């Protein structure tokens, strides 16, 4: 789907990352530049204690309390977050937990981009880091590194610009 035909986008982000709001703000700026309406869902499935730092909060966050024992979100409480029709879905989650899989599969989107492939292949495009068999990320220079969400966002935006 060319960028020129996209009108709505849903982004699923990791609410446990310290930079999650900053990263999604970058995406929101990118999409608003093309007149695209963006919506965001953050997942934070940690057990929240007194010492836990919460980076994303509000109605668009799916927490551990919002899921059942399998990890399925409570559709009565949070189903409205992903029940709309979107032209594009972007999942920035590099986890293959049930909640992430459920959101990726059930979100109604014309085109789906993910950063982690998993069984069932719900994504039309996976922009993944080059990984060695032991799971370590390898940068373009061949040196082991930690792949950041910011780098993944850059790769997704660069791809979308190419298919205008």
C-alpha positions as CSV (number, residue, x, y, z in Angstrom):
1,X,0.0,0.0,0.0
2,X,1.6,3.3,-1.0
3,X,2.0,6.0,1.6
4,X,-0.2,8.3,-0.4
5,X,-3.2,6.0,0.1
6,X,-2.8,5.6,3.8
7,X,-5.2,7.7,5.9
8,X,-5.2,5.9,9.3
9,X,-2.5,4.0,11.2
10,X,-2.4,2.1,14.4
11,X,0.9,1.7,16.2
12,X,1.5,-0.9,18.9
13,X,4.4,0.1,21.1
14,X,6.2,-1.3,24.2
15,X,5.1,0.8,27.2
16,X,8.0,-0.6,29.2
17,X,10.6,1.3,27.2
18,X,11.8,4.6,28.7
19,X,11.7,6.3,25.3
20,X,8.3,4.9,24.2
21,X,6.5,8.2,24.2
22,X,9.3,10.0,22.5
23,X,9.5,7.3,19.8
24,X,5.8,7.3,19.1
25,X,5.8,11.2,19.0
26,X,8.4,10.8,16.2
27,X,6.0,8.5,14.3
28,X,3.0,10.8,15.0
29,X,5.0,13.8,13.5
30,X,6.0,11.7,10.5
31,X,2.4,10.6,9.8
32,X,0.9,14.0,10.4
33,X,3.2,15.4,7.8
34,X,1.4,13.2,5.3
35,X,-2.1,14.0,6.7
36,X,-2.3,10.5,8.3
37,X,-4.3,10.1,11.5
38,X,-2.3,7.9,13.9
39,X,-3.5,6.0,17.0
40,X,-1.3,4.3,19.5
41,X,-1.6,1.3,21.9
42,X,1.1,0.7,24.5
43,X,1.5,-2.6,26.2
44,X,2.9,-2.8,29.7
45,X,2.4,-6.3,31.1
46,X,4.8,-6.1,34.0
47,X,3.8,-6.6,37.6
48,X,3.6,-3.1,38.8
49,X,5.1,-2.5,42.3
50,X,6.2,0.6,44.3
51,X,9.6,0.7,42.6
52,X,8.3,0.2,39.0
53,X,8.6,3.2,36.7
54,X,5.6,3.6,34.4
55,X,6.4,5.3,31.1
56,X,3.0,5.2,29.4
57,X,-0.3,5.6,31.1
58,X,-3.9,6.4,30.1
59,X,-6.7,4.7,28.3
60,X,-4.5,3.6,25.4
61,X,-2.3,1.3,27.6
62,X,-3.0,-2.4,28.0
63,X,-1.7,-3.5,31.4
64,X,-1.6,-6.8,33.1
65,X,-4.9,-6.0,34.8
66,X,-6.5,-5.6,31.3
67,X,-5.7,-9.2,30.3
68,X,-6.9,-12.6,31.4
69,X,-4.6,-15.4,32.4
70,X,-3.8,-16.2,28.8
71,X,-2.8,-12.7,28.0
72,X,-5.9,-11.9,26.0
73,X,-7.1,-8.3,26.4
74,X,-10.5,-7.7,28.0
75,X,-12.5,-6.8,24.9
76,X,-15.2,-5.0,26.9
77,X,-12.6,-2.7,28.5
78,X,-9.9,-2.3,25.8
79,X,-11.4,-3.8,22.6
80,X,-12.2,-0.3,21.2
81,X,-8.4,0.3,21.0
82,X,-7.9,-2.1,18.1
83,X,-11.4,-2.7,16.8
84,X,-11.4,0.1,14.2
85,X,-10.5,-0.1,10.6
86,X,-7.0,1.1,9.8
87,X,-5.1,1.3,6.6
88,X,-1.8,0.4,8.3
89,X,-0.7,-1.4,11.5
90,X,2.8,-1.0,12.8
91,X,3.9,-3.3,15.7
92,X,7.1,-2.1,17.3
93,X,7.0,-4.9,19.8
94,X,9.8,-7.4,19.4
95,X,8.1,-9.8,21.7
96,X,6.1,-12.8,20.6
97,X,3.9,-13.1,23.7
98,X,0.2,-13.9,23.3
99,X,-1.0,-10.4,23.8
100,X,1.3,-9.0,21.0
101,X,0.2,-11.9,18.7
102,X,-3.5,-11.3,19.5
103,X,-3.2,-7.6,18.8
104,X,-1.4,-8.2,15.5
105,X,-3.8,-10.8,14.3
106,X,-7.1,-9.2,15.3
107,X,-6.4,-5.6,14.4
108,X,-8.2,-4.9,11.2
109,X,-5.7,-3.2,8.9
110,X,-5.1,-3.2,5.2
111,X,-1.3,-3.6,5.6
112,X,0.6,-4.8,8.6
113,X,4.3,-4.1,9.4
114,X,6.0,-5.8,12.3
115,X,9.5,-5.9,13.7
116,X,9.4,-9.6,14.8
117,X,8.1,-12.5,12.8
118,X,6.2,-15.3,14.4
119,X,4.1,-18.3,13.6
120,X,1.0,-17.5,11.5
121,X,2.7,-14.7,9.7
122,X,0.2,-11.9,10.4
123,X,2.5,-9.2,9.0
124,X,2.7,-8.3,5.3
125,X,6.2,-6.9,6.0
126,X,8.7,-7.6,8.7
127,X,11.5,-5.1,9.2
128,X,13.8,-7.1,11.5
129,X,17.3,-6.7,12.7
130,X,19.9,-9.1,11.2
131,X,20.3,-11.7,13.9
132,X,22.7,-14.5,14.4
133,X,21.4,-17.9,15.5
134,X,22.1,-17.0,19.1
135,X,19.7,-14.1,18.9
136,X,22.3,-11.3,19.0
137,X,21.8,-8.3,16.7
138,X,24.5,-7.5,14.2
139,X,24.9,-4.0,12.9
140,X,25.8,-3.1,9.3
141,X,29.5,-2.9,10.3
142,X,29.4,-6.6,11.5
143,X,29.7,-5.6,15.2
144,X,27.3,-6.9,17.8
145,X,24.9,-4.3,19.1
146,X,21.6,-3.7,20.7
147,X,18.9,-2.8,18.2
148,X,16.8,0.1,19.4
149,X,13.2,1.0,18.7
150,X,14.4,4.3,17.3
151,X,16.5,2.5,14.6
152,X,13.5,0.3,13.8
153,X,11.3,3.5,13.4
154,X,13.9,4.9,11.0
155,X,13.9,1.8,8.9
156,X,10.0,1.8,8.8
157,X,9.8,5.5,7.9
158,X,12.6,5.0,5.2
159,X,10.6,2.1,3.7
160,X,7.3,4.0,3.7
161,X,8.8,7.0,2.0
162,X,10.1,4.8,-0.8
163,X,6.6,3.5,-1.6
164,X,4.9,6.9,-1.9
